[in-house]
């Protein structure tokens, strides 16, 4: 992706409120930052796909980058936590509300709705035996109604 397309992606995600930070802690040791970023991107993608349902999954784009996150939020995490920024864009702008609602739900529950189980499963598949926890910070964005529905169970791959 070139610099202009990258900037447009970030700008579009920000305008929808679909960006923020994720802090991941693990013991005994997390995988390297590049491997963890890849696993986290796949986990977030799967979690959001589950929230959208099969009809709206086709062109969901998720970006994870090492670094990011506000200092006040980062101070709540252990020193060994890895920090990532994320941005999400749906193929259909009408799906943005459902994605934002799901991200806020994940944030409110420490990623334990779908994101953390997906990440743990992916790390296990990759041979990493570690116990993870995470904190998700969704940037301020459009306000949505309070109603939420937990994501449906994923079928095994």
N, C-alpha and C positions, 0 to 999 in steps of 0.2 A: 504494500500500500504506500503510495507516495505521500509526501508531507501535506499536500492540499487535501487529499482524501482522508488522511488521518485527522486533520484538524476539523474537517466537516463531520466526521463520525463523532468525535468528542463533543462538538458543538450541538449536534442533533440529540445526542444522549443527554447532555446537560439540559437542553430545553424541555425534555420530557421528564426530567428528574430521575433518569435511569442511570445513575452513576454514584460512586461512593468509594468506600474502603472496606477491606476485609483484613482482619488480623488473625493469624493462625498460630496456635501454640501446639506443641506436641512433645511427647516423651516416649521412648528415651531420646530419639532424635528424628527430626523431620528430614525428608529428602532434600536435595539441593534446591535452591531457589528456582532455577529454571524448570526442574521436574515438578516441583510443587505448584508452580504457576500453571503448567500444562494440565495437571490433575485438577486444580481448582477451577480452571476455565471449563473443563469437561463437566465437572460436578455442577457448576452454576448453570451451564447450558442445559443439562439434564433436568435439573430442578425447575428451571423456568419452562422447559418444554412440558413437563408434567403439569405445571400450573395452567398452561395455555390449552392443553388438550391436543388431540391429534390434528384437528383442522387448521390450527394456526402455527404449526411448528416449522414449516418449510424454510423460511428465510430469517430465522432468529440469529442475530450476530452478537457474540459475547467477546469482550476483550478484557484480559487481565494483564496488569503490568506490575512488576515489583516496585515498591515504594508507594508513597501517597498516604493519605489519612491525616486528619487534623491532630495537632499536638495534644489537645485536651483529651481526645478519644484515645490516642496512642498511650497516654500515661496510665490508662486503666489496664493495659496489657503487661504481661511479664516481659522482662528484658529480652528473653529468647524468642519472642514472637516475631514472625515474619509478617511484613506489611505489604499489601497489594492494593492497587486501585483497580476499579472495574468500571466498565461502561457497557451498556446493552442497547441494542436497537432492534425493534421488531420489524419484520417485513411489512406488516400492516399497522399503521399508526393507531388503529382502533384497539390493538392489543396492548398498547402502552399502559392503560389504566390497570389491567389485570396483572401485568408484570410489576408495576410499581406497588400494587397492593401485596403481591406475593413477596417482593423484596422487603417491604416493611414488616410483614409477618415473620419472615426469616430473621430480620434484625431484632424484633421483639423477643424472639425465642432462641437467640444465640445460634442461629443456623440449624437448630435441631429439627425443624419441620421436614426439610428434604435435603438441604445443602450438606450438612455435616454427615448424614448417613451416606450420601453419594460419594463425598470425598473419602470417607473411611473405606468404602467398598473399592474405589479406584486405587487407593494406596495399597490395600491388601492384594488386589489383583497384580499390582506392580512389585509385590514382594516386600513392601515396607511394613514392618510390624511396629506401629507406634499408635499411641492413643492421642487423638487430636481434640482440640476445642477451638472455637473461633468466635469472633465478634464481628458483626456486620454493621456498617454505618452507611445509611442511605442518605445522600445529600438532600437538602431541602428541595422540594419540588411541588407539583400540583397536589392539592389536598383531595383525598378520596374518601368515600364513605367508610365507616368503621367495619362493615360486614366483611368477613373473611371466610375462606374455606380452605382447609388443609389440602395439600396436594394429594392426588390419588396415588395409590401404590403403583410403583413401576414394575413392569413385567421383567423377569430376569432376561439378560441379554444372551 
